Amino acid sequence: MKKKKKILIILGIVLVVIVVVVINVLKSGEKTYTVQAEEVKKSDITSLVTANGKLSPRTDVKISAYVPARIDQLPVKEGDMVQKGQLLVQLDDTEYRAATNQAKAQLNSAEANLEQAQLVYDRQKGLFEKKLSSQEQYDLAATELKKAEAEHQQAQANLDQSKYALSKTTITSPMDGMVTSLNAEVGEIVMIGTMNNPGTVIMTVSDMSEIETEVDVDETDIAEVKLEQEVKVKIDAFPDTTFKGKVSEIGHTALISGLGTQDQVTNFLVKVVLLDNVPNLRPGMSASVDITTQHRNDILSVPIPAVVMREEKSDSLKVKKGKTEGAMASVDSVASKDEKTKKKEKKEIEGVFIVDKGRVKFVKVQTGVADQQNIEIVSGIKEKDMVVTGSYKILRTLKDGEKVKISKKIEGETLKNEGM
């Protein structure tokens, strides 16, 4: 009996050794992933909205003619700086000067008629008061006086209108600025605008002291843009320089392109005023803007690729409860309920993979603002945690608990460490 017991003990020991060997063999065959990782650290993050647009003067005036006429003089050219009141265009005033002289003559005639009617009225009034004139003669004189007064007023209005038209043959600059476009030549006939036909735009004068950039901001970013936000402006003509600006206007009406197609895009117009004085700017120059929407100092952050989405695991208590209730039902009923429960419980959460003792652990995190490279971590991890940052291909399929080794690239050399 003792001999039999001894044999069983030996067999048990051998079995344990075999199990240990098998486990070690299986572990040694487990796949190890090479990942890039870095420590969680504090940094400053600035959230930006980037857009492209064109430079334009904040104020520009299109110079058109008030009266149709031929251009006699055009003493400025495109690019000239002009001052308020400076002569820009002189139109042929022959017709309008003649009309003014004619209106003056008509006014003189009306004044003479008015004086004569006044004398007749005064005379008839005196005779009527002395009962030496009839009521009819007195009324006729009063009527002629009123008629002469109306004709005099009309003649005066005609003269004022003629003088106004004559004055509009001389066009001067309404402000200090630059002639940014010139669309006419000496000898051309300029026309005034009507309801259906726009008038001739002779030139455009722009106030170059205030320049703005009009950009289209995507609808996904427009909620973050606010008035007076700081802006960095890059102008293609000055590739090595960044200029300061601020948001001056935000459009309230959507600009939709490709309506009804797969390429439909919805943007909003945002105007950015350039704060720096930049010489030699020209309207229409291409520019890009970086609008600072949020800024955080000394906060925990990780590279954006480190944050991944994974399916949230179901609560073990709920699973046990489901199994207990299922035991009292049919097998088909339990399977059906389990499938429905799994579908309802499927929910993706945001998190990062922490490297701990050569394995990764998925940790749920709450994120905040982001720039083009890093994203704020509000909760879930702490400073100096080692977070997996790549590669993208591995992060797509990496699972909680898998074995990894870290590969870091520093100054052209690759360092590999087995776990932590």
LODRENFI-243971 format. One record per residue: x, y, z of N, C-alpha, C in turn; residue number from 1. Coordinates in steps of 0.001 Angstrom, whole numbers, plus 500000, padded with zeros to 6 digits. Example, Ala and Ser with C-alpha at 12.3 -4.5 7.8 and 13.67 -1.06 7.14 Angstrom:
BEGIN
513190,494310,507800,512300,495500,507800,513200,496700,507800,1
512850,497750,507080,513670,498940,507140,512900,500030,507870,2
! end
This chain:
BEGIN
500830,498792,500000,500000,500000,500000,500855,501245,500000,1
501926,501190,500814,502832,502322,500862,503534,502510,499529,2
503841,501381,498906,504517,501441,497607,503609,502068,496564,3
502323,501745,496636,501349,502286,495685,501206,503792,495881,4
501176,504220,497119,501029,505646,497427,502232,506424,496938,5
503393,505812,497090,504624,506465,496643,504614,506652,495139,6
504101,505667,494429,504036,505743,492956,503104,506879,492519,7
501951,506990,493241,500992,508059,492898,501584,509445,493120,8
502357,509579,494194,502994,510884,494470,503977,511240,493363,9
504762,510231,492953,505737,510463,491876,505024,510861,490589,10
503931,510157,490278,503164,510490,489061,502596,511897,489127,11
502146,512292,490327,501615,513654,490480,502672,514709,490240,12
503882,514437,490784,504976,515397,490596,505329,515511,489116,13
505391,514374,488443,505711,514367,487000,504667,515154,486215,14
503377,514953,486599,502293,515664,485905,502418,517177,486070,15
502745,517611,487300,502919,519052,487554,504052,519615,486713,16
505180,518855,486659,506328,519297,485851,505944,519443,484390,17
505152,518456,483900,504723,518502,482491,503860,519750,482221,18
502928,520016,483159,502054,521187,483001,502865,522475,482960,19
503846,522594,483878,504705,523792,483921,505476,523949,482622,20
506002,522848,482118,506762,522885,480858,505875,523335,479710,21
504651,522773,479659,503714,523149,478581,503380,524635,478637,22
503117,525154,479856,502785,526571,480031,503939,527452,479560,23
505162,527058,479945,506339,527833,479539,506522,527824,478029,24
506252,526649,477438,506369,526540,475969,505358,527451,475290,25
504118,527429,475826,503076,528285,475250,503414,529762,475400,26
503931,530163,476566,504291,531564,476801,505426,531997,475891,27
506403,531066,475728,507542,531406,474877,507111,531589,473432,28
505999,530978,473042,505499,531126,471674,504537,532280,471501,29
504232,533053,472566,503308,534184,472485,503923,535304,471638,30
503107,535920,470778,503588,536973,469878,503886,538249,470655,31
505012,538862,470332,505414,540133,470945,505385,541228,469888,32
504677,542324,470183,504551,543434,469234,505592,544515,469552,33
506233,545017,468526,507165,546132,468678,506398,547437,468488,34
506397,548264,469527,505608,549506,469485,506497,550707,469796,35
506006,551866,469425,506640,553124,469838,505862,553665,471030,36
506570,554197,471992,505909,554698,473200,506698,555879,473758,37
506017,556665,474552,506692,557785,475207,505965,558122,476500,38
506678,558787,477387,506108,559135,478677,505094,560263,478553,39
504065,560195,479365,503085,561280,479440,503760,562467,480127,40
503644,563632,479525,504277,564828,480093,503348,566022,479971,41
503726,567080,480653,502947,568312,480591,503496,569237,479514,42
502586,569926,478845,502993,570858,477785,501897,571887,477578,43
502164,572834,476705,501173,573845,476335,500508,573433,475026,44
499196,573597,474954,498458,573240,473739,497637,574438,473271,45
497751,574732,472012,496964,575797,471395,496108,575195,470292,46
494802,575305,470451,493874,574774,469443,493672,575814,468348,47
493834,575380,467093,493773,576298,465956,492714,575870,464953,48
492147,576862,464285,491296,576638,463108,492013,577266,461930,49
492332,576466,460940,493107,576929,459784,492209,577068,458563,50
492423,578148,457820,491639,578388,456597,492465,579229,455632,51
492046,579217,454378,492742,579975,453327,491813,581019,452731,52
492409,582073,452206,491595,583127,451597,492431,584116,450811,53
491862,585283,450565,492499,586345,449786,492526,587644,450585,54
493559,588449,450335,493640,589762,450959,492744,590743,450223,55
492144,591643,450973,491324,592697,450372,491313,593889,451316,56
491196,595104,450788,491084,596278,451663,489787,596212,452454,57
489838,596665,453699,488628,596656,454500,487612,597655,453937,58
488118,598751,453335,487246,599753,452734,487719,600040,451320,59
486848,599870,450352,487161,600302,448991,485909,600896,448356,60
486130,601858,447462,485026,602601,446842,485124,602457,445332,61
484042,602021,444730,483973,601937,443271,483541,603302,442726,62
484356,603879,441873,484103,605200,441303,483320,605043,440005,63
482081,605534,440007,481233,605501,438811,480772,606913,438476,64
480225,607072,437286,479755,608389,436840,478310,608604,437269,65
477992,609842,437683,476613,610223,437997,475863,610651,436736,66
476636,611083,435716,476037,611552,434454,476756,610879,433295,67
476056,610586,432197,476724,610003,431031,477505,611077,430273,68
478748,610754,429944,479592,611716,429226,480867,611016,428766,69
481650,611747,427961,482929,611228,427486,484032,611630,428475,70
484976,610727,428701,486102,611029,429587,487069,611951,428860,71
487318,613128,429442,488273,614085,428863,489652,613955,429490,72
489671,613756,430803,490949,613651,431512,490896,612486,432495,73
492036,611798,432601,492178,610700,433553,493593,610805,434127,74
493785,611701,435085,495144,612037,435530,495791,611017,436474,75
495141,609893,436757,495728,608882,437646,495829,607561,436907,76
496693,606696,437421,496830,605344,436868,496772,604330,437998,77
496605,603078,437647,496484,602032,438651,497745,601958,439510,78
497543,601897,440827,498665,601846,441753,499030,603183,442350,79
498458,604277,441811,498751,605612,442346,498096,605800,443706,80
498801,606484,444607,498219,606895,445886,497526,608237,445675,81
496303,608382,446160,495534,609607,445981,495060,610106,447346,82
494746,611397,447395,494243,612009,448615,492792,612436,448432,83
492096,612572,449550,490705,612993,449500,490578,614338,448804,84
489664,614432,447812,489448,615667,447061,490297,615794,445810,85
491228,614861,445593,492086,614924,444408,491296,614540,443158,86
491594,615224,442038,490899,614953,440780,491228,613554,440277,87
490175,612796,439997,490338,611450,439455,489923,611377,437987,88
488785,612000,437667,488233,611930,436303,487618,613285,435955,89
487879,613756,434755,487205,614944,434235,486421,614543,432994,90
485089,614684,433078,484225,614347,431948,483986,615576,431083,91
483594,615342,429835,483239,616430,428923,482004,617148,429468,92
482144,618458,429745,481051,619198,430386,480341,620160,429444,93
480605,620039,428133,480025,620981,427169,478503,621001,427256,94
477888,619857,427188,476427,619753,427214,475861,620272,428526,95
476512,619943,429618,475992,620310,430934,476220,621803,431237,96
477311,622358,430697,477530,623800,430867,476485,624583,430076,97
476168,624088,428864,475145,624753,428042,473780,624676,428719,98
473479,623524,429287,472205,623364,429980,472123,624300,431183,99
473256,624515,431846,473274,625419,432997,473031,626863,432552,100
473670,627256,431466,473459,628624,430944,472001,628840,430518,101
471425,627812,429915,470027,627910,429505,469111,628033,430722,102
469430,627282,431758,468623,627347,432983,468753,628719,433642,103
469932,629313,433554,470116,630657,434099,469251,631666,433347,104
469211,631551,432007,468402,632461,431190,466915,632310,431524,105
466483,631067,431673,465088,630824,432031,464752,631404,433404,106
465714,631323,434320,465487,631896,435644,465390,633416,435570,107
466230,634043,434751,466161,635500,434587,464810,635923,434022,108
464325,635155,433032,463022,635461,432442,461910,635296,433468,109
462020,634229,434279,461007,633987,435302,461022,635090,436357,110
462213,635608,436690,462311,636693,437663,461640,637969,437110,111
461851,638249,435802,461221,639422,435185,459704,639284,435186,112
459223,638094,434843,457778,637861,434841,457200,637995,436248,113
457966,637544,437225,457509,637639,438608,457418,639093,439054,114
458412,639900,438685,458377,641323,439039,457182,642020,438394,115
456930,641708,437100,455797,642313,436392,454481,641892,437038,116
454336,640618,437358,453100,640126,437984,452906,640764,439355,117
453986,641001,440090,453888,641632,441400,453397,643076,441290,118
453906,643809,440272,453475,645198,440049,451994,645251,439697,119
451564,644362,438799,450161,644342,438390,449272,644020,439582,120
449703,643069,440394,448909,642690,441566,448806,643844,442558,121
449938,644510,442834,449911,645643,443779,448986,646756,443281,122
449036,647015,441962,448181,648069,441402,446707,647691,441524,123
446380,646462,441140,444984,646025,441203,444473,645955,442646,124
445354,645609,443565,444948,645566,444964,444578,646968,445466,125
445406,647979,445088,445107,649351,445503,443803,649859,444917,126
443572,649587,443630,442329,650027,442983,441130,649291,443574,127
441296,647994,443878,440182,647224,444420,439788,647735,445807,128
440804,648112,446603,440514,648631,447945,439769,649971,447872,129
440048,650734,446792,439358,652023,446611,438050,651851,445823,130
437740,650601,445525,436519,650266,444782,436513,650873,443380,131
437759,650951,442822,437890,651468,441453,438154,650324,440469,132
438241,649059,440986,438487,647895,440141,437538,646782,440561,133
437229,645945,439600,436285,644856,439881,436980,643686,440595,134
436143,642849,441185,436654,641646,441852,437364,640730,440860,135
436837,640658,439666,437391,639796,438627,438800,640215,438252,136
439037,641513,438110,440366,641997,437751,441372,641759,438879,137
440901,641913,440104,441778,641678,441265,442161,640196,441364,138
441182,639288,441181,441450,637851,441242,442399,637415,440132,139
442237,637989,438943,443099,637634,437813,444555,638034,438098,140
444746,639216,438693,446103,639683,439025,446741,638790,440085,141
445936,638354,441074,446464,637466,442116,446857,636121,441535,142
446037,635614,440608,446345,634331,439971,447618,634414,439139,143
447788,635488,438400,448983,635666,437575,450235,635772,438450,144
450097,636364,439631,451231,636474,440545,451651,635083,441047,145
450664,634272,441438,450976,632921,441901,451616,632080,440795,146
451103,632254,439584,451658,631525,438446,453112,631931,438201,147
453389,633217,438286,454756,633719,438083,455693,633221,439183,148
455188,633135,440420,455996,632616,441519,456347,631140,441295,149
455372,630340,440828,455609,628918,440573,456624,628726,439447,150
456494,629553,438377,457438,629453,437263,458845,629839,437712,151
458911,630828,438627,460227,631231,439145,460853,630099,439972,152
460055,629429,440791,460558,628302,441587,461025,627148,440699,153
460254,626889,439635,460630,625815,438708,461933,626154,437990,154
462065,627410,437571,463296,627831,436893,464496,627723,437836,155
464284,628062,439119,465372,627948,440096,465765,626483,440305,156
464769,625591,440360,465050,624165,440524,465792,623608,439309,157
465387,624054,438111,466077,623613,436892,467537,624058,436899,158
467772,625269,437373,469149,625762,437444,469955,624957,438451,159
469365,624657,439620,470075,623862,440633,470413,622472,440091,160
469466,621881,439371,469696,620551,438803,470797,620593,437747,161
470800,621615,436936,471827,621751,435903,473202,621959,436523,162
473259,622777,437578,474537,622990,438261,475049,621697,438893,163
474125,620909,439469,474516,619640,440088,475092,618691,439040,164
474403,618566,437895,474893,617695,436826,476246,618179,436315,165
476421,619493,436214,477698,620047,435762,478808,619716,436752,166
478494,619798,438046,479521,619510,439063,479954,618049,439028,167
479057,617153,438595,479376,615734,438564,480251,615349,437381,168
480547,616296,436501,481500,616009,435421,482937,616032,435946,169
483103,616540,437149,484410,616508,437807,484318,615532,438979,170
485066,614417,438919,485011,613369,439943,486302,613411,440738,171
486164,613545,442049,487318,613599,442939,487313,612400,443880,172
488442,612153,444531,488564,610997,445430,487782,611233,446717,173
486994,610262,447148,486225,610410,448392,487056,610168,449646,174
488304,609667,449487,489131,609353,450651,490584,609208,450226,175
491451,609158,451215,492849,608833,450948,492941,607343,450660,176
493746,606981,449662,493875,605569,449346,494696,605330,448103,177
494512,604138,447545,495243,603725,446339,494259,603362,445244,178
494610,603709,444014,493810,603285,442859,494175,601824,442599,179
493322,600915,443031,493629,599489,442934,493143,598857,441634,180
492263,599536,440922,491855,599049,439598,491418,600232,438745,181
491720,600190,437465,491354,601246,436522,490755,600572,435303,182
489480,600854,435044,488739,600112,434014,488362,600942,432800,183
488840,602180,432692,488430,603047,431582,489635,603792,431029,184
489439,604380,429848,490474,605168,429175,489889,606498,428742,185
490789,607467,428489,490353,608766,427974,489664,608570,426625,186
488508,609222,426456,487746,609109,425210,486574,608159,425303,187
486543,607305,426320,485416,606384,426472,484186,607112,426981,188
483018,606598,426611,481756,607138,427103,481347,606332,428335,189
481154,607003,429449,480715,606312,430669,479208,606466,430795,190
478557,605408,431295,477113,605396,431435,476735,605257,432906,191
475568,605791,433245,475072,605653,434614,474265,604370,434726,192
474138,603845,435945,473418,602603,436157,471913,602793,436122,193
471226,601754,435659,469766,601725,435665,469329,600497,436458,194
468024,600257,436484,467501,599142,437263,468049,597811,436762,195
468182,597657,435445,468594,596382,434872,470047,596359,434426,196
470647,597528,434246,472011,597595,433748,472895,598381,434722,197
473985,597763,435186,474880,598491,436089,475628,599583,435347,198
475981,600614,436082,476724,601703,435478,478183,601346,435276,199
478895,602233,434560,480313,602023,434293,481129,602292,435554,200
481893,601291,435993,482824,601490,437104,484152,601924,436510,201
484492,603195,436711,485696,603742,436092,486947,603233,436784,202
486925,603209,438130,488084,602759,438896,487638,602401,440306,203
488552,601813,441069,488317,601500,442477,489423,602124,443314,204
489024,602854,444341,489978,603448,445279,489847,602708,446602,205
490983,602208,447110,490965,601382,448320,491802,602021,449418,206
491290,601894,450644,492029,602346,451822,492966,601219,452244,207
494252,601351,451894,495217,600287,452154,495766,600312,453575,208
495273,601245,454394,495740,601289,455780,495130,600167,456611,209
494003,599603,456175,493364,598477,456856,493124,597355,455853,210
493841,596242,456058,493727,595091,455166,493088,593940,455931,211
492218,593219,455266,491592,592061,455884,491688,590857,454962,212
491551,589699,455568,491542,588440,454819,490175,587796,454966,213
489569,587470,453857,488283,586776,453875,488526,585292,453649,214
488155,584473,454624,488408,583033,454548,487104,582270,454746,215
487061,581072,454205,485918,580175,454379,486260,579140,455444,216
485500,579127,456547,485724,578202,457647,484670,577099,457597,217
485114,575861,457728,484207,574715,457674,483190,574767,458815,218
481997,574238,458549,480914,574272,459540,481256,573515,460820,219
482183,572553,460734,482573,571797,461924,483452,572617,462866,220
484045,573698,462357,484949,574521,463165,484362,575874,463536,221
483299,576301,462859,482816,577675,463024,482337,577960,464448,222
481856,576942,465162,481361,577160,466532,482479,577583,467476,223
483720,577240,467137,484861,577590,467990,485389,578994,467720,224
484970,579597,466609,485499,580911,466218,484688,582017,466887,225
485379,582962,467507,484743,584090,468197,485388,585402,467758,226
484638,586500,467900,485166,587818,467570,486354,588158,468471,227
487319,588883,467897,488507,589366,468610,489526,588270,468923,228
489322,587031,468461,490319,585991,468692,491611,586308,467941,229
492737,585907,468535,494036,586140,467910,494196,585252,466673,230
494875,585824,465675,495061,585108,464413,496497,585308,463929,231
497099,584233,463436,498381,584326,462749,498116,584241,461250,232
498604,585252,460517,498344,585337,459082,499639,585083,458316,233
499577,584149,457389,500716,583874,456515,500336,584272,455090,234
501161,585134,454496,500918,585627,453139,501913,584959,452203,235
501401,584400,451109,502259,583659,450186,503405,584506,449653,236
503185,585818,449507,504226,586702,448974,505359,586925,449974,237
505113,586612,451265,506127,586740,452313,506224,585399,453043,238
506843,584397,452415,506776,583021,452943,507455,582816,454291,239
508403,583659,454653,509159,583450,455885,508676,584320,457045,240
507525,584960,456889,507042,585896,457906,505604,585569,458290,241
505303,585697,459586,503945,585530,460087,503477,586849,460669,242
502272,587269,460335,501738,588554,460762,500584,588345,461749,243
500364,589362,462584,499296,589299,463586,497981,589807,463003,244
496883,589211,463474,495555,589651,463057,494536,589316,464135,245
493284,589664,463889,492199,589310,464807,490915,589121,464010,246
490034,588309,464552,488743,588055,463902,487873,589297,464055,247
487416,589856,462929,486611,591078,462960,485148,590848,462602,248
484875,589763,461892,483488,589517,461461,483297,588033,461191,249
482132,587508,461614,481794,586099,461389,480456,586040,460665,250
480435,585386,459527,479213,585290,458737,478159,584435,459410,251
476906,584803,459244,475792,584048,459824,475063,583202,458781,252
475386,583404,457524,474740,582658,456447,475718,581665,455848,253
475297,580427,455705,476170,579378,455180,476427,579586,453691,254
477664,579277,453288,478047,579284,451880,478161,577836,451434,255
477221,577383,450611,477153,575973,450230,477617,575820,448787,256
478578,574939,448591,479052,574613,447240,478768,573139,446954,257
478509,572826,445700,478196,571447,445319,476897,570964,445904,258
475889,571863,445967,474607,571523,446588,473966,570309,445919,259
473561,569350,446755,472867,568174,446248,473769,567094,445696,260
475097,567256,445822,476036,566254,445331,476819,565666,446498,261
477613,564629,446203,478437,564011,447234,479548,564941,447698,262
479891,565928,446872,480967,566868,447201,480436,568142,447849,263
479216,568119,448373,478643,569316,448989,479465,569748,450201,264
479812,571029,450239,480612,571589,451324,479892,572821,451880,265
479835,572915,453198,479203,574059,453854,480253,574828,454643,266
480431,576098,454274,481404,576961,454941,480726,578231,455426,267
481452,578975,456258,480996,580284,456716,482120,581294,456497,268
481751,582481,456035,482737,583526,455761,483197,584170,457064,269
484502,584232,457251,485107,584879,458417,486108,585922,457918,270
486022,587122,458480,486943,588197,458100,487953,588416,459214,271
489217,588495,458811,490329,588693,459746,491056,589975,459377,272
491152,590907,460325,491854,592169,460093,493333,591993,460396,273
494177,592458,459479,495621,592405,459667,496039,593558,460568,274
496690,593246,461696,497090,594275,462656,498456,594873,462336,275
499332,594106,461712,500663,594605,461363,500597,595451,460095,276
501445,596463,460037,501550,597307,458849,502540,596664,457885,277
502040,596130,456786,502879,595404,455835,502932,596192,454526,278
504104,596655,454125,504202,597411,452864,504065,596500,451650,279
503708,597124,450535,503661,596450,449225,502614,595337,449147,280
501576,595414,449971,500477,594454,449834,499591,594834,448658,281
499002,593838,448040,498107,594063,446918,496822,593262,447130,282
495671,593851,446831,494419,593093,446939,494459,591841,446073,283
493934,590754,446621,493900,589499,445869,495034,588562,446187,284
496021,589004,446994,497118,588110,447376,496579,586941,448206,285
497161,585778,447997,496728,584582,448742,497310,584601,450153,286
496500,584131,451109,496932,584087,452508,496256,582919,453211,287
496889,582466,454289,496291,581449,455159,496289,581980,456581,288
495310,581565,457360,495185,582061,458732,495083,580893,459703,289
495678,581084,460882,495537,580151,461998,494844,580903,463123,290
493569,580577,463357,492777,581262,464385,492923,580506,465699,291
493411,581199,466725,493579,580583,468046,492229,580542,468753,292
491678,579339,468895,490360,579194,469515,490442,578873,471004,293
491470,578106,471413,491659,577780,472829,493144,577624,473115,294
493525,577870,474387,494918,577707,474790,494982,577148,476209,295
495826,576132,476405,495993,575522,477724,497492,575496,478063,296
497820,575903,479292,499203,575908,479749,499451,574774,480732,297
500606,574097,480575,501094,573107,481536,500037,572036,481842,298
499606,571338,480809,498591,570291,480970,499140,568955,480475,299
498556,567854,480976,498934,566525,480493,498488,566361,479051,300
499395,565835,478231,499039,565647,476827,499779,564445,476267,301
499211,563877,475207,499833,562767,474486,499690,563041,473001,302
500506,562406,472161,500309,562536,470714,498923,562057,470300,303
498326,562727,469355,496959,562400,468926,496807,560931,468514,304
497781,560321,467793,497597,558903,467406,497505,557950,468580,305
497958,558358,469769,497925,557457,470922,496505,557201,471405,306
495587,558109,471118,494200,557961,471573,493433,557129,470549,307
492897,556008,471006,492190,555083,470105,490808,554769,470672,308
489986,554149,469852,488641,553749,470243,488590,552228,470380,309
487996,551785,471492,487816,550352,471707,486414,550100,472249,310
485929,548874,472042,484597,548515,472515,484617,548351,474033,311
483667,548985,474698,483593,548928,476154,483177,547520,476596,312
483865,547013,477629,483538,545674,478127,482288,545720,478980,313
481467,544652,478904,480226,544590,479686,480524,544280,481153,314
479631,544700,482032,479776,544498,483484,479625,543014,483823,315
480590,542463,484605,480558,541033,484951,479341,540686,485787,316
478880,541609,486638,477702,541346,487462,476468,541171,486587,317
476366,542001,485566,475228,541896,484659,475260,540579,483902,318
476482,540145,483543,476619,538890,482803,476161,537716,483667,319
476605,537715,484971,476202,536630,485873,474704,536598,486085,320
474136,537803,486244,472697,537884,486453,471960,537331,485246,321
472472,537655,484093,471861,537170,482857,471926,535668,482759,322
473069,535092,483221,473214,533637,483159,472268,532948,484125,323
472082,533562,485322,471202,532974,486335,469764,532960,485848,324
469357,534077,485291,467986,534139,484785,467809,533217,483602,325
468882,533096,482823,468811,532243,481631,468691,530784,481973,326
469209,530411,483126,469154,529002,483524,467724,528547,483748,327
466835,529473,484017,465440,529119,484269,464602,529158,482987,328
465256,529536,481899,464539,529596,480618,465115,528562,479675,329
464535,528491,478528,465025,527549,477529,466353,528022,476961,330
467095,527095,476354,468411,527427,475789,468281,528434,474666,331
467266,528277,473810,467055,529199,472700,466748,530597,473199,332
465916,530671,474236,465532,531966,474786,466736,532689,475365,333
467588,531942,476075,468795,532531,476674,469725,533058,475589,334
469931,532260,474551,470819,532668,473458,470313,533933,472799,335
468981,533993,472582,468394,535168,471950,468593,536415,472799,336
468376,536262,474123,468539,537397,475034,469984,537852,475100,337
470902,536890,475099,472329,537226,475158,472755,538030,473935,338
472242,537607,472769,472596,538322,471546,472077,539756,471588,339
470837,539935,472024,470270,541284,472114,471031,542139,473122,340
471394,541495,474255,472129,542229,475293,473484,542685,474784,341
474172,541805,474041,475488,542154,473493,475391,543319,472525,342
474339,543327,471704,474157,544416,470746,473923,545734,471449,343
473112,545674,472540,472824,546899,473285,474047,547403,474024,344
474877,546445,474523,476024,546821,475332,477220,547274,474506,345
477193,547068,473205,478306,547482,472353,478417,549010,472340,346
479510,549492,472889,479728,550934,472956,481225,551206,472931,347
481654,552071,472035,483073,552375,471927,483451,553508,472868,348
484603,553375,473499,485104,554408,474402,486486,554847,473944,349
486890,555998,474411,488166,556594,474046,489205,556225,475107,350
490379,555828,474681,491392,555466,475652,492778,555365,475052,351
493753,554995,475899,495143,554822,475467,495661,553495,476022,352
496752,553008,475436,497399,551797,475916,498609,552180,476763,353
498614,551755,478029,499727,551978,478944,500612,550732,478954,354
501933,550930,478847,502875,549805,478903,503256,549558,480362,355
503047,548319,480827,503357,547961,482210,503911,546535,482254,356
505178,546398,482639,505843,545095,482763,505766,544284,481481,357
506017,544960,480381,506087,544268,479096,504755,543974,478459,358
503658,544436,479050,502340,544226,478466,501577,545551,478427,359
500556,545603,477581,499775,546825,477458,498456,546698,478196,360
498023,547827,478728,496740,547886,479428,495940,549028,478850,361
494730,548731,478399,493884,549779,477829,493215,550554,478958,362
493375,551887,478918,492843,552754,479964,491926,553805,479338,363
490717,553908,479870,489766,554908,479400,490237,556301,479813,364
490161,557265,478886,490587,558636,479182,489521,559621,478729,365
489609,560813,479298,488764,561935,478864,489681,562972,478236,366
489392,563355,477008,490260,564274,476276,489707,565695,476288,367
490600,566648,475986,490214,568060,475936,490601,568684,474613,368
491269,569816,474668,491642,570539,473450,492793,569827,472761,369
492957,570126,471475,494024,569501,470696,494614,570508,469724,370
495896,570324,469435,496505,571087,468358,496765,570123,467205,371
497706,570447,466346,497935,569604,465182,498694,568323,465521,372
499313,568254,466730,500107,567080,467079,499656,566405,468371,373
499316,567179,469388,499011,566623,470702,497581,566904,471128,374
497114,566130,472112,495762,566304,472625,495804,566274,474149,375
494988,567103,474778,494936,567188,476230,494250,565946,476815,376
494810,565431,477925,494192,564335,478656,493683,564887,479979,377
492386,564952,480127,491773,565523,481324,491815,564537,482481,378
491561,563280,482217,491566,562264,483274,491839,560892,482679,379
492296,559960,483543,492513,558580,483121,493948,558115,483272,380
494920,559010,483089,496328,558655,483227,497046,559732,484017,381
498284,559441,484360,499063,560407,485143,500401,560658,484453,382
501086,561675,484944,502377,562049,484372,503373,560901,484506,383
504195,560716,483474,505260,559712,483366,504754,558310,483067,384
503432,558114,482908,502937,556847,482375,503503,556656,480979,385
503852,555401,480627,504381,555111,479300,503221,554738,478382,386
502959,555592,477387,501802,555434,476498,502266,555003,475115,387
501574,554029,474533,501877,553572,473178,501420,554642,472176,388
502330,555045,471300,502020,556096,470317,502036,555587,468877,389
502463,554375,468644,502504,553857,467285,503016,552417,467263,390
503082,551846,466094,502661,552498,464855,501143,552448,464676,391
500674,553211,463686,499233,553274,463434,498680,551886,463116,392
499440,551115,462349,498984,549784,461947,498799,548888,463167,393
499736,548953,464124,499637,548118,465327,498521,548606,466240,394
498392,549919,466387,497357,550474,467266,495945,550121,466799,395
495794,549874,465518,494465,549518,464997,493976,548189,465561,396
494928,547256,465812,494528,545904,466217,495031,545510,467598,397
495829,546360,468234,496392,546024,469549,495278,545802,470572,398
495472,544768,471424,494450,544419,472411,495011,544493,473820,399
494105,544674,474760,494458,544763,476170,495167,543480,476618,400
496344,543643,477274,497065,542498,477824,498104,541901,476903,401
498233,542346,475677,499196,541756,474753,500626,542176,475112,402
501563,541292,474762,502969,541497,475078,503600,542429,474049,403
504426,543382,474531,505044,544350,473629,506486,544604,474041,404
507237,545124,473105,508549,545697,473406,508612,547068,472748,405
509318,547979,473397,509298,549385,472981,510469,549678,472059,406
510165,550357,470977,511185,550805,470041,511122,552320,469976,407
512212,553006,470364,512266,554459,470338,513331,554912,469356,408
513030,555897,468592,513990,556421,467622,514519,557746,468144,409
515803,557786,468508,516400,558998,469079,517675,559328,468316,410
517684,560518,467694,518851,561021,466965,519369,559991,465971,411
518421,559372,465238,518809,558454,464168,519126,557047,464634,412
519188,556784,465965,519474,555456,466467,518209,554821,467026,413
518048,553528,466867,516892,552813,467385,517268,552063,468641,414
516554,552355,469750,516792,551673,471021,515627,550770,471309,415
515882,549519,471636,514818,548550,471941,514984,548043,473361,416
513877,548088,474105,513901,547616,475476,512800,546591,475677,417
513077,545610,476403,512086,544577,476707,511212,545030,477855,418
510025,545513,477537,509046,545846,478567,509495,546986,479439,419
508884,546997,480629,509155,548050,481606,509561,547395,482915,420
! end
